[in-house]
Amino acid sequence: MMSVSGVDSGTVLYAASACIVYTIAYACAGYLYRRGFYREIELSTKVKDVKVDHLPKPQTRGQARLLSFVRHRQDEHEERLSSLRAEMREHQDFVMSWIHEVKLPISAVRLLLEREETLPEPLADKLEDEIAKIDSYVEQALYFSRIDSFSKDYFIAELPLQTVVKASVRKYAKLFINKRIAFDIQEGEIRAHSDGKWLAFIVEQIMANALKYTPEQGRIAVGWDEDAAEKRLWIEDDGIGIPPEELGRVFDKGFTGTNGRVHAKSTGLGLYLARQMARKLGHRLSVSSEQGAGTRLTIHFPKFRSYMDVGRP
């Protein structure tokens, strides 16, 4: 057999074959070794809020550098997030403080009006209406600031819905009287599970909206019904109604629509907040309307709901 530089060719072929096999084996082992790391990385992306410390340990210098970079970016992100949360808490504390401070002069002005006997009655009524509007806007700001902390401040109980409605009517009694609006409520009683304070706010926003768009000597009615799936409380007016093309947007934040621009000044927050609160309570709002004939807003109370989920987005 021929030889190369005194080395048998068979030996050369054997050595070459061994090198090739070793190289392939090394490459395969390296691939399998690294594949485990990247597979664990891929699986960890499916876990919510995974931390870098929970990722697999690096097996190479390149992997170590990669994880070091990711850890640095995560630390920056958490620091920024913590700063934003602190800013949000500070902003919310300021808003809450401002709201409570504003309520004091509103109450003082209302008390002065009650004691003032020299003002003409029409003027006194007009001033009372304007104060009520300011109070309503402040109330909206208060509940808007509380939306994110809702889960810390609710208590579900079985409530008589007609009692909640009547409390809302008493709150707006002056406006009912000044606009000479008739109020009808269905006889009987119906109860549903909800939070008294938050449900009262929802009903007040719907009632305020009905009063705003109901003409003088108009009518607002409240009733309820139920079926196997849910109970329903509805509030309807015989006001100007809503254009069909705008019905799908009445619960959007800031949406005032044609009526809000033409007939009354509106923030576009009342029904938006009502829907947000209703969702958090596990309820649902729906609207039906005929332009020129009136509007009905309905609160739906599902009968078979796990209230362990209340307060979740």
C-alpha positions in Angstrom: 0.0 0.0 0.0 1.2 3.5 -0.9 2.4 5.8 1.8 2.6 9.5 2.2 5.8 10.8 3.7 6.3 7.5 5.3 2.7 7.3 6.7 0.5 4.6 5.5 -2.4 5.9 3.4 -4.8 3.8 5.3 -3.8 5.6 8.5 -4.3 9.0 6.8 -7.8 8.0 5.6 -8.6 6.7 9.1 -7.4 9.9 10.7 -9.3 12.1 8.2 -12.5 10.0 8.8 -12.1 10.3 12.5 -11.7 14.1 12.3 -14.8 14.4 10.1 -16.9 12.2 12.5 -15.6 14.1 15.5 -16.4 17.5 13.9 -19.9 16.4 13.0 -20.4 14.9 16.5 -19.1 18.2 18.1 -21.4 20.3 15.9 -24.4 18.1 16.7 -23.6 18.2 20.4 -23.1 21.9 20.4 -26.4 22.4 18.5 -28.3 20.2 21.0 -26.6 21.9 23.9 -27.6 25.4 22.7 -31.0 24.3 21.4 -32.1 23.5 25.0 -31.2 27.0 26.1 -33.0 28.8 23.3 -36.0 26.4 23.6 -36.3 27.5 27.3 -36.0 31.1 26.2 -38.8 30.6 23.7 -41.0 28.9 26.3 -40.4 31.7 28.8 -41.8 34.2 26.4 -45.2 32.6 26.8 -45.1 33.2 30.6 -46.5 36.5 31.7 -44.1 38.9 33.6 -41.2 36.5 33.4 -38.0 37.9 35.0 -34.5 37.6 33.6 -33.5 35.7 36.8 -36.0 33.0 35.9 -34.4 32.4 32.4 -32.1 29.4 31.9 -28.5 29.8 32.9 -26.2 30.9 30.0 -24.0 28.1 28.6 -21.6 30.2 26.5 -20.1 33.7 26.7 -22.3 34.9 24.0 -25.4 33.8 25.9 -24.1 35.4 29.1 -23.6 38.7 27.2 -27.1 38.4 25.8 -28.7 37.9 29.2 -26.6 40.7 30.7 -28.0 43.1 28.1 -31.6 41.9 28.7 -31.2 42.3 32.4 -29.9 45.8 32.0 -32.8 46.7 29.8 -35.3 45.2 32.2 -33.8 47.1 35.1 -34.2 50.4 33.1 -37.8 49.4 32.2 -38.7 48.7 35.8 -37.1 51.9 37.0 -39.1 53.9 34.5 -42.3 52.0 35.3 -41.9 52.7 39.0 -41.3 56.4 38.3 -44.5 56.5 36.1 -46.5 54.8 38.8 -45.3 57.3 41.4 -46.3 60.2 39.0 -49.7 58.7 38.5 -50.3 58.3 42.3 -49.2 61.9 42.8 -51.5 63.1 40.1 -54.4 61.1 41.5 -53.8 62.4 45.0 -53.8 65.9 43.6 -57.0 65.4 41.7 -58.7 63.9 44.7 -57.5 66.7 46.9 -58.7 69.3 44.4 -62.1 67.7 44.1 -62.7 67.7 47.8 -61.5 71.3 48.1 -63.8 72.4 45.3 -66.8 70.7 47.0 -66.5 73.0 50.0 -67.2 76.3 48.2 -70.0 74.6 46.2 -71.7 73.6 49.5 -71.1 77.1 50.9 -72.6 78.8 47.9 -75.6 76.5 48.0 -76.1 77.3 51.7 -75.9 81.0 51.0 -78.5 80.7 48.3 -80.9 78.9 50.7 -80.5 81.7 53.3 -80.7 84.6 50.8 -84.3 85.7 50.6 -83.9 88.9 48.5 -83.1 87.2 45.3 -85.9 86.8 42.8 -87.0 83.2 42.6 -86.2 82.7 38.9 -82.7 84.0 39.5 -82.2 81.8 42.6 -83.5 78.8 40.6 -81.1 79.5 37.8 -78.1 79.9 40.1 -79.1 76.6 41.8 -79.2 74.9 38.4 -75.7 76.2 37.5 -74.3 75.1 40.9 -75.9 71.7 40.4 -74.1 71.4 37.0 -70.7 72.3 38.6 -71.3 69.8 41.3 -72.2 67.2 38.7 -69.0 67.9 36.7 -66.9 67.6 39.9 -68.6 64.3 40.7 -67.7 63.0 37.3 -64.1 64.0 37.8 -64.1 62.2 41.2 -65.4 58.9 39.8 -63.2 59.2 36.7 -60.1 59.4 39.0 -61.4 56.3 40.9 -61.9 54.0 37.9 -58.5 52.3 38.2 -58.9 51.8 42.0 -62.4 50.4 41.7 -61.5 47.0 43.0 -60.5 48.5 46.4 -63.9 50.2 47.0 -67.0 48.1 46.3 -69.4 45.9 48.1 -71.9 43.7 46.3 -75.3 43.3 47.9 -78.9 42.7 46.7 -80.4 46.2 46.2 -84.0 47.4 45.7 -83.5 49.2 42.3 -86.5 51.5 42.7 -84.9 52.9 45.9 -81.7 53.8 43.9 -83.8 55.5 41.2 -85.8 57.5 43.7 -82.7 58.8 45.3 -81.5 60.0 41.9 -84.8 61.7 41.3 -84.5 63.5 44.7 -81.0 64.7 43.8 -82.3 66.3 40.6 -85.7 67.4 42.0 -85.0 71.1 41.4 -84.4 70.4 37.7 -87.5 68.3 37.4 -89.5 71.1 38.9 -87.9 73.9 37.0 -88.4 72.2 33.6 -91.9 70.9 34.8 -90.9 67.3 33.7 -93.3 64.5 34.8 -91.8 61.4 36.3 -93.4 57.9 36.2 -92.0 54.8 37.9 -93.3 51.3 37.6 -95.2 49.9 40.5 -93.8 47.0 42.4 -90.3 46.0 43.4 -87.3 44.4 41.8 -83.9 43.7 43.4 -80.5 43.0 41.8 -77.0 42.4 43.0 -74.7 45.5 42.7 -72.8 48.0 44.7 -75.0 50.8 46.0 -72.7 53.7 45.6 -71.4 52.9 42.1 -74.9 51.9 40.9 -76.3 55.2 42.2 -73.6 57.0 40.1 -74.6 55.1 37.0 -78.3 55.8 37.4 -77.5 59.5 38.1 -75.5 59.8 34.9 -78.4 58.3 32.9 -81.0 60.4 34.7 -78.9 63.6 34.1 -78.6 62.8 30.4 -82.4 62.3 30.2 -83.0 65.6 31.9 -80.6 67.4 29.7 -82.3 66.4 26.4 -85.9 66.3 27.6 -87.8 69.5 26.8 -89.9 71.4 29.3 -93.1 69.7 30.3 -91.7 66.4 29.0 -91.7 63.0 30.6 -89.2 60.6 32.1 -90.2 57.1 33.0 -88.5 54.2 34.8 -89.4 50.5 34.6 -87.9 47.1 34.8 -88.4 43.5 33.6 -86.5 40.2 33.7 -86.1 36.9 32.0 -84.2 33.7 32.8 -80.9 35.3 32.0 -81.0 38.8 33.4 -82.9 41.6 35.1 -83.2 44.9 33.3 -83.7 48.5 34.7 -84.6 51.1 32.0 -84.9 54.8 32.0 -86.6 56.5 29.1 -87.4 60.0 28.1 -89.5 61.7 25.4 -86.8 64.0 24.4 -85.1 64.8 21.1 -83.7 61.3 20.6 -80.4 60.3 19.0 -79.6 60.1 15.3 -79.3 56.5 14.1 -75.7 57.0 12.9 -74.6 58.1 16.4 -76.2 55.3 18.4 -73.1 53.2 18.4 -70.9 56.0 19.8 -73.0 57.4 22.7 -70.8 55.5 25.2 -67.5 56.7 23.7 -65.4 59.0 25.9 -65.7 62.6 24.9 -68.5 62.0 22.3 -71.2 64.7 22.5 -72.9 64.1 19.2 -75.1 66.4 17.2 -77.4 67.0 20.2 -74.6 67.8 22.6 -73.3 70.5 20.2 -76.6 72.0 19.3 -78.9 71.7 22.3 -76.7 71.7 25.4 -73.1 71.9 26.5 -71.8 68.4 27.2 -68.5 66.9 28.4 -69.2 63.6 26.7 -68.1 61.8 30.0 -71.4 60.9 31.7 -72.4 57.9 29.7 -68.8 56.8 29.2 -68.3 56.7 32.9 -71.6 54.9 33.4 -70.6 52.2 31.0 -67.1 51.8 32.5 -68.6 51.4 36.0 -71.3 49.0 34.7 -68.6 46.8 33.2 -66.6 46.7 36.4 -69.7 45.7 38.3 -70.5 42.9 35.8 -73.5 44.8 34.3 -74.1 46.0 30.8 -75.6 49.2 29.3 -77.6 49.4 26.1 -79.4 52.2 24.3 -82.3 52.5 21.9 -83.6 55.7 20.5 -85.9 57.2 17.9 -84.9 60.6 16.7 -87.5 63.2 17.7 -89.4 60.6 19.9 -87.1 59.8 22.8 -84.3 57.5 24.2 -84.2 54.5 26.4 -81.1 53.4 28.3 -81.1 50.0 30.0 -78.9 48.5 32.7 -78.6 44.7 32.4 -78.0 42.7 35.5 -77.0 39.1 34.6 -78.5 36.5 37.0 -75.8 33.9 36.7 -72.6 35.7 37.2 -69.7 34.9 39.5 -69.1 38.0 41.5 -65.6 36.8 42.2 -64.8 38.4 38.9 -66.3 41.8 39.7 -63.8 44.6 39.6 -61.6 42.9 37.0 -61.1 44.7 33.6 
